[in-house]
């Protein structure tokens, strides 16, 4: 049954893989629709569908609406035919969630704190958590379509290497995790997966040219260009965080000075909040330790939602600086839309006005007017959805 499992003895064909993927992304389809979309003959498409039904991967899902004549059967993917383990990492914590083929949770989410920077044990900890999760869920590994992992850093998708975090001594992370878990594993940059999620299932669904901003501890960027993720020459395109915008010489974590990340990331907002509270700023925010940025970040967003003026002021300042960076992005890429996604999407409404103010000041009106600013509906779940998409895109049937 499992498409990626070499022990199943199921004949693999590109057509069957394509059918599974289309039913995953586009839900119910008739045989004629799939035949036309995939540019395959009706008999060969019908044969592949019947084989997938026999293998327990596809089900008949009733009849399509009548448009005159005989109503065609609609086929859908069988939700519990297999499962995908989705992993969403950031610099401070990691989430693990098992989902079915409809992206619905199939087990409780696990969240654990784990710093990536200067943590030589991070990879070992990640492997332990994944294996413990799989063991506790109790679903056999041969029912897993794969493991998809989103992670920050410079990720080489083809070689499976993260050059920033999770040092595996030059070994492929995808190969190592596959070996240690017994489940086919795929990795990608977190912002790229968030962009995929928004374009496939989110507010930018089916848009061919969209820039997705990952508002997190950094300020990531996933670029959909001509309906595909744009990765650039070496695969590292989209380092929006590190465009030099400031003249105040602030040192960034990348080692350079004046980066957008050093001025407007959520981590910087956290540091400014802590300092402001220490200096006696009037706010519902209380004193926090700098060792717990996640708690402070969540508190700031909650405070802003409840009308705290200091929290709103911090977010407004960050939004204006992000908008200045977006003006550069619009001038270069001319996207149809820009989506604010990731952890910070929950406070997107506080960012829109200052972003627009910056665009009014720094962007050519003709370009700015043709780019729509959108707030993600997937929000913090986008990376998990993207991790599931990553597994599905690598599926073979």
Order of alpha helices (4+ residues) and beta strands (2+ residues): alpha-beta-alpha-alpha-beta-beta-beta-beta-beta-alpha-beta-beta-beta-alpha-beta-alpha-beta-beta-beta-alpha-alpha-alpha-alpha-beta-alpha-alpha-beta-alpha
